[in-house]
Amino acid sequence: MTTISNQNRTALLPMVICCGLFFIFGFVTWANGTLIPFLKLALDLETDLQAFFVTFASYIAYFFLALPSSWILQKIGFKNGLVLGMVILGVGSLIFIPAADNRSYGLFLTGIFIQGSAMALLQTAVNPYLSIIGPIDSAAARISIAGLCNKGAGVLVPIIFGVLFLKNSAETTAKINATSDINAKNAILDELLQRVHTPYIVLAVVFVIFAIVIKFVNLPEVEAEEAIVDENSNVKVKSSIFQYPHLFLGAFAIFCCVAVEVMAGDGIATYGRELNINPNIVRFSTSFTLICMLVGYVIGIIAIPKILSQQMALRICAVLGVTLTCISAFSTGNVSFYSVALLGLANSLMWPAIFPLGIKGLGKFTKTGSAIMIMGIAGGALVLPIYGFLKDSLSIDFQLAFLYTLLPAYLYIIYFAVKVHKAGSKE
């Protein structure tokens, strides 16, 4: 496999493949926003907290699989790692078929966990690749371009799956509640779950086809540069990844970043129902959030680094997140609902800015550092269960629970943007 030696420009073919992968990541990830209300209805789950384990199963896989993914990539190579990840993603999708046939929530969660494991492998490979196929100072702009594909898929999937899975959901819910005969109720639920078959079979086929494309396309390797140290200086060569504190603080920033993304994207439907927003609007609420993220990505592509540095963009986004969170918590109706949707704008440039800042200056530790950053995606596993626990188990008002869940995350990101990332520039 060839290598890219010129880092002054972005390699086109790898960029196209990365964008395709980010589209797939977005489609699979944001399908969870539709699966939460669908599985709650179709599996007759009692609480939102139970339904929120959809996101837990997906995102917790990153915590357990990111570092093993780094080892796998070292053993089998970047391209083979992508092929393997796509095949595993297809297997996870096919598990939805027996899960639907057996009406098994555990099997659904297993399929979602396998999908998350595949994406841990894929993201561990792709994110550092995307950061270093061109100049590091414009990495946020490249990640923003890939983010357009990611969130573009996220806009589409709630619309597509909303129509396929949640069509006539209000009428179906009323019919289930009005049915006292257990056999009749089971027949309604079984019919509802049959909607899963075709979409996930199609997805599995698409994933395998994309794996074949990757296998036969020439993707050059990009080797991270070794840290260059002046022999006459007093700076010591770093011998351990634990000597880069900004990496671990950046991983926690990713943890917070993904948490607020998931809350605004996957949690908005539950939040909208609590506000008694029209169900036909709530059905597409995740798309509203992701459209706002798309706007933010376009701004990032235009502004970074020509107008704004990555650090300044991160500060602005985090402050906007705090402002919108407070507005949503202390207002009602449409103002509160659309303030949550606008969090998509606040969240848009966080990942693109945090990731390159976190791996900056790691040299030979870049691949392992990337895996540690990817572990931070586990923040998406905890945020909705925490919100559900505060709301359902502790009986805290749902808007205050929303505030208590998100505000600490945004405040830490502000801290990272202002103070912590400077550690990376002192290597």
Protein Blocks (a to p, Z undefined) as FASTA:
>chain_A
ZZdfblkbccfklmmmmmmmmmmmmmmmmmmmmmmmmmmmmnopabfklmmmmmmmmmmm
mmmmmmmmmmmmmmnojklmmmmmmmmmmmmmmmmmmmmmnopaklmmmmmmmmmmmmmm
mmmmmmmmmmmmpcfklmmmmmmmmmmmmmmmmmmmmmmmmmmmmgoklmmmmmmmmpmb
lklmmmmmmmmmmmmmmmmmmmmmmmmmmmmmmmmpccdddddddddddfkbmbdcdfbf
klmmklmmmmmmmmmmmmmmmmmmmmmmmmmmmnopafklmmmmmmmmmmmmmmmmmmmm
mmpcklpcfklmmmmmmmmmmmmmmmmmmgghjllmmmmmmmmmmmmmmmmmmmmmmmgo
klmmmmmmmmmmmmmmmmmmmmmmmmmmmmmmnopafklmmmmmmmmmmmmmmmmmmmmm
mmmmmZZ
